Amino acid sequence: MMTANLLTGSFILVAGIALLIFLFVKLIPKAKRDTDTTALLTVFVVVAVFLVGMGGWVSLMGLGHFSGAMGCWL
C-alpha cells in the first residue's frame, strides 16, 4: 500500500515529466522565435522542472527513510 505522500509525490512527478515531454516534443519545435514566446516557454520549462523536483522530494518523504530526520522541516 502506498502512503499518501508517496502517491501525491508520484502524481506530481508524473505531471512534471508529462509537461516536459509535451513541451519538448510538441510545443517548442512548432513555436515562433520571438521574445514573448521564448519568455513564456522558459517559464513553462522552469515550472515543469520544479514540478519534477517537488514530486521527487514529496515521494522521498513518503518512503519513510527521510521522514524521521527531516520531518520537522515539512
N, CA, C and O atoms as a MOPAC input file, in Angstrom:
PM7 MOZYME 1SCF
protein

 N      0.84300 1    -1.17600 1     0.00000 1
 C      0.00000 1     0.00000 1     0.00000 1
 C      0.88800 1     1.23900 1     0.00000 1
 O      1.86100 1     1.32000 1     0.75100 1
 N      0.54500 1     2.19600 1    -0.84500 1
 C      1.32200 1     3.42600 1    -0.93800 1
 C      0.83600 1     4.41800 1     0.10800 1
 O     -0.36200 1     4.53200 1     0.37000 1
 N      1.78500 1     5.12900 1     0.69800 1
 C      1.39700 1     6.17900 1     1.63800 1
 C      0.86000 1     7.38100 1     0.86600 1
 O      1.01900 1     7.47200 1    -0.35200 1
 N      0.23200 1     8.28800 1     1.57700 1
 C     -0.36000 1     9.46200 1     0.92700 1
 C      0.71400 1    10.32900 1     0.29100 1
 O      0.51600 1    10.84300 1    -0.81000 1
 N      1.84900 1    10.50100 1     0.96400 1
 C      2.91200 1    11.33400 1     0.40400 1
 C      3.51900 1    10.69900 1    -0.83900 1
 O      3.83700 1    11.39400 1    -1.80500 1
 N      3.67800 1     9.39200 1    -0.81600 1
 C      4.26300 1     8.71200 1    -1.96600 1
 C      3.33800 1     8.80700 1    -3.17300 1
 O      3.80200 1     9.02700 1    -4.29200 1
 N      2.05100 1     8.64600 1    -2.96100 1
 C      1.08500 1     8.73600 1    -4.05400 1
 C      1.00000 1    10.15700 1    -4.59700 1
 O      1.00800 1    10.36000 1    -5.81100 1
 N      0.92000 1    11.13000 1    -3.71400 1
 C      0.85800 1    12.52600 1    -4.14600 1
 C      2.12600 1    12.93300 1    -4.88100 1
 O      2.06400 1    13.57900 1    -5.92700 1
 N      3.27300 1    12.55500 1    -4.33400 1
 C      4.54200 1    12.87000 1    -4.98100 1
 C      4.66700 1    12.21400 1    -6.33900 1
 O      5.20500 1    12.81000 1    -7.27200 1
 N      4.17600 1    10.99200 1    -6.45800 1
 C      4.22900 1    10.30600 1    -7.74700 1
 C      3.37400 1    11.01600 1    -8.78900 1
 O      3.78300 1    11.15800 1    -9.94100 1
 N      2.17800 1    11.46500 1    -8.38100 1
 C      1.31800 1    12.20000 1    -9.31000 1
 C      1.95900 1    13.51800 1    -9.74000 1
 O      1.89600 1    13.87800 1   -10.91600 1
 N      2.56400 1    14.23000 1    -8.81800 1
 C      3.23300 1    15.49000 1    -9.15000 1
 C      4.41600 1    15.23100 1   -10.07300 1
 O      4.63100 1    15.97200 1   -11.03200 1
 N      5.18500 1    14.18100 1    -9.78700 1
 C      6.33600 1    13.82200 1   -10.61100 1
 C      5.90800 1    13.45800 1   -12.02900 1
 O      6.53200 1    13.89500 1   -12.99600 1
 N      4.85600 1    12.66600 1   -12.16100 1
 C      4.35200 1    12.27300 1   -13.48400 1
 C      3.82400 1    13.48600 1   -14.24400 1
 O      4.01700 1    13.58900 1   -15.45600 1
 N      3.16000 1    14.40700 1   -13.54300 1
 C      2.65800 1    15.61900 1   -14.20100 1
 C      3.80800 1    16.47500 1   -14.72200 1
 O      3.72300 1    17.01800 1   -15.82400 1
 N      4.88200 1    16.60100 1   -13.94200 1
 C      6.03900 1    17.36900 1   -14.39700 1
 C      6.73300 1    16.72900 1   -15.58500 1
 O      7.13400 1    17.42200 1   -16.52100 1
 N      6.87800 1    15.41000 1   -15.55300 1
 C      7.51100 1    14.70900 1   -16.67600 1
 C      6.64400 1    14.80700 1   -17.92700 1
 O      7.15900 1    15.00200 1   -19.02800 1
 N      5.31800 1    14.67200 1   -17.75900 1
 C      4.41900 1    14.79700 1   -18.91200 1
 C      4.48100 1    16.20400 1   -19.50500 1
 O      4.45300 1    16.36600 1   -20.72500 1
 N      4.56300 1    17.21500 1   -18.64900 1
 C      4.66600 1    18.59400 1   -19.14800 1
 C      5.98100 1    18.80700 1   -19.89400 1
 O      5.99700 1    19.45800 1   -20.93900 1
 N      7.07800 1    18.26900 1   -19.37300 1
 C      8.36200 1    18.38600 1   -20.07400 1
 C      8.32800 1    17.69000 1   -21.43000 1
 O      8.82300 1    18.23000 1   -22.41900 1
 N      7.74700 1    16.49700 1   -21.47900 1
 C      7.65400 1    15.77700 1   -22.75500 1
 C      6.80300 1    16.57000 1   -23.73900 1
 O      7.17200 1    16.71300 1   -24.90500 1
 N      5.67000 1    17.08500 1   -23.27700 1
 C      4.81000 1    17.88600 1   -24.15300 1
 C      5.53600 1    19.12100 1   -24.67200 1
 O      5.42400 1    19.46300 1   -25.84900 1
 N      6.28300 1    19.79000 1   -23.79200 1
 C      6.99400 1    20.99900 1   -24.20700 1
 C      8.05600 1    20.69500 1   -25.24800 1
 O      8.13900 1    21.37600 1   -26.27100 1
 N      8.87400 1    19.67200 1   -24.99500 1
 C     10.00000 1    19.40600 1   -25.88600 1
 C      9.60500 1    18.69100 1   -27.16700 1
 O     10.32100 1    18.78800 1   -28.16400 1
 N      8.48100 1    17.97100 1   -27.16900 1
 C      8.08900 1    17.23100 1   -28.37100 1
 C      7.11500 1    18.02300 1   -29.23500 1
 O      7.24400 1    18.04400 1   -30.45900 1
 N      6.15100 1    18.66800 1   -28.61000 1
 C      5.10100 1    19.33100 1   -29.37900 1
 C      5.23700 1    20.84200 1   -29.45900 1
 O      5.13300 1    21.41600 1   -30.54400 1
 N      5.46700 1    21.49300 1   -28.32800 1
 C      5.31200 1    22.93900 1   -28.28400 1
 C      6.55300 1    23.69500 1   -28.75500 1
 O      6.44100 1    24.61400 1   -29.56700 1
 N      7.71400 1    23.32900 1   -28.26500 1
 C      8.92800 1    24.08700 1   -28.58900 1
 C      9.30900 1    23.98600 1   -30.07200 1
 O      9.66700 1    25.00700 1   -30.65800 1
 N      9.25100 1    22.80700 1   -30.71000 1
 C      9.62000 1    22.78200 1   -32.13200 1
 C      8.69400 1    23.58800 1   -33.03600 1
 O      9.13200 1    24.05600 1   -34.08700 1
 N      7.42800 1    23.76400 1   -32.65900 1
 C      6.47400 1    24.46800 1   -33.51900 1
 C      6.32700 1    25.94700 1   -33.17600 1
 O      5.59100 1    26.65800 1   -33.86100 1
 N      6.99500 1    26.42200 1   -32.15400 1
 C      6.82200 1    27.80400 1   -31.70800 1
 C      7.65700 1    28.76100 1   -32.54700 1
 O      8.76900 1    28.43900 1   -32.96600 1
 N      7.09000 1    29.95500 1   -32.78600 1
 C      7.85600 1    31.01800 1   -33.43500 1
 C      8.87500 1    31.54500 1   -32.43900 1
 O      8.65300 1    31.48400 1   -31.23000 1
 N      9.96900 1    32.05200 1   -32.93000 1
 C     11.03200 1    32.52200 1   -32.03700 1
 C     10.99700 1    34.03900 1   -31.89700 1
 O     11.84300 1    34.73900 1   -32.45300 1
 N     10.01500 1    34.54400 1   -31.15200 1
 C     10.03100 1    35.94400 1   -30.78700 1
 C     10.24600 1    36.04900 1   -29.27800 1
 O     10.29100 1    35.03300 1   -28.58500 1
 N     10.37400 1    37.23800 1   -28.78500 1
 C     10.75100 1    37.45200 1   -27.38900 1
 C      9.69300 1    36.93300 1   -26.41900 1
 O     10.02100 1    36.28100 1   -25.42800 1
 N      8.43500 1    37.22100 1   -26.70200 1
 C      7.37100 1    36.80700 1   -25.78400 1
 C      7.24400 1    35.29000 1   -25.71400 1
 O      7.09200 1    34.73000 1   -24.62800 1
 N      7.30600 1    34.63100 1   -26.85000 1
 C      7.19000 1    33.17300 1   -26.87600 1
 C      8.35700 1    32.52200 1   -26.16300 1
 O      8.17100 1    31.54800 1   -25.43400 1
 N      9.54100 1    33.03700 1   -26.35900 1
 C     10.71400 1    32.48400 1   -25.68600 1
 C     10.61200 1    32.63900 1   -24.17800 1
 O     10.95000 1    31.71700 1   -23.43600 1
 N     10.15200 1    33.78900 1   -23.72000 1
 C      9.99000 1    34.00500 1   -22.28200 1
 C      8.92800 1    33.07600 1   -21.70600 1
 O      9.12400 1    32.51200 1   -20.62900 1
 N      7.81300 1    32.90700 1   -22.40000 1
 C      6.74400 1    32.04200 1   -21.91700 1
 C      7.17100 1    30.57700 1   -21.89300 1
 O      6.85500 1    29.86000 1   -20.94500 1
 N      7.88100 1    30.12700 1   -22.92000 1
 C      8.38200 1    28.75000 1   -22.93500 1
 C      9.40200 1    28.51800 1   -21.82600 1
 O      9.45100 1    27.43700 1   -21.24000 1
 N     10.21600 1    29.53200 1   -21.53800 1
 C     11.17600 1    29.41700 1   -20.43700 1
 C     10.45600 1    29.26900 1   -19.10000 1
 O     10.86500 1    28.47300 1   -18.25400 1
 N      9.38800 1    30.03400 1   -18.91100 1
 C      8.61000 1    29.92800 1   -17.67800 1
 C      7.97600 1    28.54200 1   -17.56800 1
 O      7.98300 1    27.94500 1   -16.49200 1
 N      7.42900 1    28.02600 1   -18.66800 1
 C      6.83100 1    26.68900 1   -18.64800 1
 C      7.85300 1    25.61500 1   -18.31900 1
 O      7.55700 1    24.69100 1   -17.56100 1
 N      9.06000 1    25.72200 1   -18.88100 1
 C     10.10600 1    24.73100 1   -18.60600 1
 C     10.54000 1    24.81200 1   -17.14700 1
 O     10.76100 1    23.78300 1   -16.50900 1
 N     10.66100 1    26.01000 1   -16.62200 1
 C     11.04400 1    26.16500 1   -15.20500 1
 C      9.96700 1    25.57100 1   -14.29200 1
 O     10.29000 1    24.90000 1   -13.31100 1
 N      8.70200 1    25.81100 1   -14.60700 1
 C      7.61000 1    25.24000 1   -13.81200 1
 C      7.64700 1    23.71200 1   -13.87800 1
 O      7.46000 1    23.04700 1   -12.85900 1
 N      7.88300 1    23.15500 1   -15.05600 1
 C      7.93700 1    21.69800 1   -15.19900 1
 C      9.10500 1    21.10500 1   -14.41500 1
 O      8.95700 1    20.05500 1   -13.79100 1
 N     10.25100 1    21.75700 1   -14.43900 1
 C     11.40700 1    21.26400 1   -13.68300 1
 C     11.13100 1    21.33100 1   -12.18900 1
 O     11.49100 1    20.41200 1   -11.45300 1
 N     10.49500 1    22.40900 1   -11.73100 1
 C     10.13900 1    22.49800 1   -10.31100 1
 C      9.10500 1    21.43700 1    -9.92300 1
 O      9.15400 1    20.90700 1    -8.81400 1
 N      8.16900 1    21.12100 1   -10.82600 1
 C      7.21400 1    20.05200 1   -10.54700 1
 C      7.91400 1    18.70500 1   -10.38700 1
 O      7.58000 1    17.92700 1    -9.49400 1
 N      8.87700 1    18.43900 1   -11.25100 1
 C      9.63000 1    17.18400 1   -11.14600 1
 C     10.41000 1    17.14800 1    -9.83800 1
 O     10.42800 1    16.12300 1    -9.15600 1
 N     11.04700 1    18.24700 1    -9.48700 1
 C     11.79800 1    18.30200 1    -8.23400 1
 C     10.90900 1    18.16100 1    -7.01400 1
 O     11.24400 1    17.43600 1    -6.07800 1
 N      9.77600 1    18.85200 1    -7.02000 1
 C      8.86600 1    18.76800 1    -5.88700 1
 C      8.24200 1    17.38300 1    -5.77700 1
 O      8.07500 1    16.86900 1    -4.67100 1
 N      7.89600 1    16.77400 1    -6.90600 1
 C      7.34700 1    15.42700 1    -6.87000 1
 C      8.34300 1    14.41800 1    -6.35900 1
 O      7.98000 1    13.51300 1    -5.60800 1
 N      9.60100 1    14.55900 1    -6.75600 1
 C     10.63500 1    13.67100 1    -6.24000 1
 C     10.86000 1    13.85300 1    -4.75800 1
 O     11.06300 1    12.88000 1    -4.03200 1
 N     10.82600 1    15.09600 1    -4.30400 1
 C     11.02500 1    15.38300 1    -2.88200 1
 C      9.87900 1    14.81300 1    -2.04400 1
 O     10.11900 1    14.18100 1    -1.01500 1
 N      8.64700 1    15.03200 1    -2.47700 1
 C      7.49800 1    14.52300 1    -1.72400 1
 C      7.48100 1    12.99700 1    -1.74400 1
 O      7.11700 1    12.36700 1    -0.75100 1
 N      7.87000 1    12.40700 1    -2.85700 1
 C      7.92900 1    10.94700 1    -2.93300 1
 C      8.97100 1    10.39100 1    -1.97300 1
 O      8.72700 1     9.38200 1    -1.31300 1
 N     10.12400 1    11.03700 1    -1.89000 1
 C     11.14300 1    10.57700 1    -0.94800 1
 C     10.66700 1    10.70000 1     0.49000 1
 O     10.98300 1     9.84900 1     1.32200 1
 N      9.91200 1    11.74700 1     0.79200 1
 C      9.38000 1    11.89700 1     2.14200 1
 C      8.35500 1    10.79600 1     2.43500 1
 O      8.20500 1    10.37500 1     3.58200 1
 N      7.65300 1    10.33400 1     1.39900 1
 C      6.66000 1     9.29200 1     1.58700 1
 C      7.25400 1     7.91800 1     1.79900 1
 O      6.57300 1     7.02900 1     2.31100 1
 N      8.50100 1     7.71900 1     1.42100 1
 C      9.12800 1     6.41400 1     1.60700 1
 C      9.41500 1     6.13000 1     3.07000 1
 O      9.50900 1     4.97000 1     3.47200 1
 N      9.55400 1     7.16900 1     3.85900 1
 C      9.76400 1     6.99500 1     5.27900 1
 C     11.21800 1     6.97400 1     5.69400 1
 O     11.50600 1     7.02600 1     6.88900 1
 N     12.14400 1     6.90200 1     4.75900 1
 C     13.55400 1     6.87200 1     5.10800 1
 C     14.03000 1     8.22500 1     5.61900 1
 O     14.90500 1     8.30000 1     6.48200 1
 N     13.45200 1     9.28400 1     5.08400 1
 C     13.89800 1    10.62600 1     5.43900 1
 C     12.93600 1    11.32500 1     6.37600 1
 O     13.22100 1    12.42800 1     6.84300 1
 N     11.80700 1    10.70800 1     6.65900 1
 C     10.79000 1    11.42300 1     7.42300 1
 C     11.19400 1    11.62300 1     8.88300 1
 O     10.73300 1    12.57700 1     9.51100 1
 N     12.03400 1    10.76000 1     9.43800 1
 C     12.43100 1    10.93500 1    10.82300 1
 C     13.39600 1    12.07900 1    11.01400 1
 O     13.23500 1    12.88300 1    11.93300 1
 N     14.39600 1    12.16400 1    10.15800 1
 C     15.41500 1    13.19200 1    10.31900 1
 C     14.94900 1    14.54600 1     9.81100 1
 O     15.31700 1    15.57300 1    10.38100 1
 N     14.14800 1    14.57100 1     8.75000 1
 C     13.75800 1    15.83300 1     8.14300 1
 C     12.27800 1    16.11200 1     8.27900 1
 O     11.77400 1    17.03200 1     7.63500 1
 N     11.57700 1    15.36900 1     9.07500 1
 C     10.15000 1    15.57000 1     9.21200 1
 C      9.79800 1    16.91800 1     9.79900 1
 O      8.71800 1    17.44400 1     9.52900 1
 N     10.68500 1    17.49000 1    10.59500 1
 C     10.38800 1    18.78700 1    11.20400 1
 C     10.46700 1    19.91600 1    10.19000 1
 O      9.96700 1    21.00700 1    10.46400 1
 N     11.07700 1    19.69700 1     9.02700 1
 C     11.17800 1    20.73600 1     8.00800 1
 C      9.88400 1    20.90600 1     7.22600 1
 O      9.66200 1    21.95400 1     6.61800 1
 N      9.03200 1    19.89200 1     7.23400 1
 C      7.83100 1    19.96700 1     6.41600 1
 C      6.67300 1    20.51400 1     7.15100 1
 O      5.58600 1    20.63700 1     6.58700 1

